[in-house]
Amino acid sequence: MIDEFAKNSLHGRLRRDRKALLWKLDGLSEYDARRPLTVTGTNLLGLVKHVASVEARYFGEVFDRPSPEPLPRWQDHDGSDLWAAEDEARHQIIGFYRRTWEHSDATIDELALDTPGHVPWWPEPYPNTNLFAILVHVLGETNRHAGHADILREGVDGRTGMRPEHEMQIDEDARTAYCAKIEQAARSAASVKA
């Protein structure tokens, strides 16, 4: 009974975080969805593409259930899953992510939590694992990148939140006052001699 509870809880959180990540693209121009927003080039559409690739590998190859989507060999990873090329349409990347969900969900639904898997890109002694560990790992990856997307989207247009139904109207004056208060606290702390 605890296994089904754990599996359903983890799977439910994964589904929630997938949607949160995709929501960060809503209403953005092609440029804002693709442009580098950090010094390392991190961008919103690239995060979605990366998480889709990660999930496709972990719930596919690891359990000998290859993704129906074409993926380069993991040995040939070159970072191209971290950004969208000119000829990759947003709807194609989102479609890839949604189809990956279907394949991953089938793997999660059909396998028991203790089903063994093998992650060839993990170093010894870790490559032999199970569905429970992979669910936790992928949930962590998705959550981490959804958090990155939160910060990036906030920097683009100030929108925050996890789901559209919980988003509040932006009160620019209140936001400015709040940030000024935090800035003042930081300056005061920095000026105090230890």
C-alpha positions in Angstrom: 0.0 0.0 0.0 2.8 2.4 0.8 4.4 1.8 -2.6 1.2 2.8 -4.4 0.9 5.9 -2.2 4.5 6.9 -2.8 4.3 6.2 -6.5 1.1 8.2 -6.9 2.4 11.1 -4.8 5.7 11.3 -6.7 3.9 11.0 -10.0 1.4 13.6 -9.1 4.1 16.1 -8.2 6.0 15.4 -11.4 2.8 16.1 -13.4 2.3 19.3 -11.5 5.9 20.5 -12.1 5.7 19.7 -15.8 2.8 21.9 -16.2 4.4 24.7 -14.2 7.5 24.6 -16.4 5.4 24.8 -19.6 3.3 27.6 -18.2 6.5 29.8 -18.1 6.3 30.0 -21.9 2.8 31.3 -22.0 2.4 34.7 -23.6 6.1 35.1 -24.5 7.4 36.2 -27.8 9.6 33.9 -29.8 12.6 36.0 -28.9 11.9 36.1 -25.2 11.2 32.3 -25.1 14.6 31.6 -26.8 17.0 34.4 -25.8 19.8 33.7 -23.4 18.8 35.1 -20.0 22.0 34.2 -18.1 25.7 34.4 -18.8 25.7 30.6 -19.6 22.9 31.0 -22.1 20.0 29.5 -20.1 16.7 30.2 -21.7 13.1 29.2 -21.2 12.4 27.1 -24.3 15.8 25.4 -23.8 14.8 24.4 -20.3 11.7 22.8 -21.6 13.7 21.0 -24.3 16.3 19.8 -21.8 13.8 18.5 -19.3 11.9 16.7 -22.1 15.2 15.0 -23.2 16.2 14.1 -19.6 12.8 12.6 -18.9 12.7 10.7 -22.2 16.1 9.1 -21.3 15.3 8.2 -17.7 11.9 6.7 -18.2 12.9 5.2 -21.5 16.5 3.9 -21.9 17.0 3.2 -18.2 14.1 0.7 -18.2 14.8 -0.7 -21.8 11.7 1.2 -23.0 13.3 3.6 -25.5 11.5 6.8 -26.3 9.5 6.8 -29.5 11.1 10.2 -30.1 14.5 10.3 -31.8 17.2 11.1 -29.3 20.9 11.3 -30.0 23.0 8.7 -28.2 23.7 9.9 -24.6 27.4 9.5 -25.3 27.1 12.2 -28.0 25.6 14.8 -25.7 26.8 18.2 -27.0 24.6 20.6 -25.1 22.2 21.1 -28.0 19.3 20.0 -25.8 19.7 23.3 -23.8 18.5 25.7 -26.5 16.2 25.8 -29.5 17.8 26.1 -32.9 16.2 28.5 -35.5 14.5 25.6 -37.3 12.9 24.2 -34.1 9.4 25.6 -33.6 8.2 26.2 -30.1 5.1 23.9 -30.8 7.5 21.1 -31.8 9.5 21.3 -28.6 6.3 21.5 -26.5 4.8 18.6 -28.5 8.0 16.6 -27.8 7.7 17.3 -24.1 4.0 16.3 -24.0 4.7 13.1 -26.0 7.5 12.4 -23.6 5.0 12.7 -20.7 2.8 10.1 -22.3 5.7 7.6 -22.7 7.0 8.4 -19.2 3.6 8.1 -17.6 3.1 4.7 -19.3 6.5 3.5 -17.8 5.6 4.8 -14.4 2.1 3.3 -14.5 3.2 -0.1 -15.8 6.3 -0.7 -13.6 6.5 -1.3 -9.8 8.7 1.1 -7.8 11.3 -1.7 -7.2 11.6 -2.4 -10.9 15.3 -2.4 -11.7 16.8 0.0 -14.2 20.3 0.8 -15.4 21.7 4.3 -16.0 24.8 3.8 -18.1 25.9 7.5 -17.7 26.0 7.3 -13.9 29.4 6.3 -12.4 30.0 3.2 -10.5 28.6 2.0 -8.1 25.4 3.9 -9.0 24.2 2.8 -12.4 22.0 0.0 -11.2 18.9 1.6 -9.7 15.1 1.3 -9.6 12.0 3.1 -10.6 11.6 4.8 -7.2 15.1 6.3 -7.4 14.5 7.5 -11.0 11.1 9.0 -10.1 12.8 11.0 -7.3 15.7 12.0 -9.6 13.5 13.2 -12.5 11.2 15.0 -10.1 14.2 16.8 -8.6 15.5 17.7 -12.1 12.1 18.9 -13.2 11.5 20.9 -10.0 15.0 22.4 -10.2 14.5 23.6 -13.8 11.0 24.8 -13.1 12.6 27.0 -10.4 15.1 28.3 -12.9 12.2 29.1 -15.2 10.4 30.9 -12.4 13.4 33.3 -11.9 14.0 33.7 -15.7 10.3 34.5 -16.4 10.2 37.0 -13.5 13.2 38.7 -15.0 11.5 38.9 -18.4 8.2 40.4 -17.5 7.7 40.1 -13.7 5.3 37.2 -13.9 5.6 34.8 -11.0 3.8 31.7 -9.6 3.4 28.1 -10.2 0.0 28.0 -11.9 -2.1 30.6 -13.8 -5.0 30.2 -11.4 -2.8 31.4 -8.5 -1.2 34.3 -10.3 -1.9 37.7 -8.8 -1.9 41.0 -10.6 1.5 42.7 -10.4 1.4 45.7 -8.1 4.5 47.6 -9.3 4.5 50.1 -6.5 4.3 47.4 -3.8 7.0 45.4 -5.6 9.3 48.4 -5.8 8.8 49.2 -2.1 9.4 45.6 -1.1 12.7 45.4 -3.1 13.8 48.8 -1.7 13.3 47.4 1.9 15.4 44.3 1.1 18.1 46.5 -0.6 18.2 48.7 2.5 18.6 45.7 4.8 21.4 44.3 2.6 23.2 47.7 2.6 22.8 48.0 6.4 24.1 44.5 7.0 27.1 45.1 4.7 28.1 48.3 6.5 28.1 46.7 9.9 31.6 45.9 11.1 31.9 42.3 12.2 
